[in-house]
Amino acid sequence: MVDRRLATIARLDRIVVMEEGRVVEEGTHDELLAATGNGLYRRLWQHQSGGFLAA
């Protein structure tokens, strides 16, 4: 599933984040945001939400 609306994706039970054909992260929305470091999902969420969407 390719969807650029992360607010919709955030409700899923499991999110798999791929980059260049490889799985780089997986988990729930909350797990991916809580993960240490600066993961791809977190960066995309911050970019798209612009601080307006609750984590």
Secondary structure as UniProt FT lines:
FT   HELIX           6..9
FT   TURN            10..11
FT   STRAND          15..19
FT   TURN            20..21
FT   STRAND          22..27
FT   HELIX           29..34
FT   HELIX           40..49
FT   TURN            50..51
//
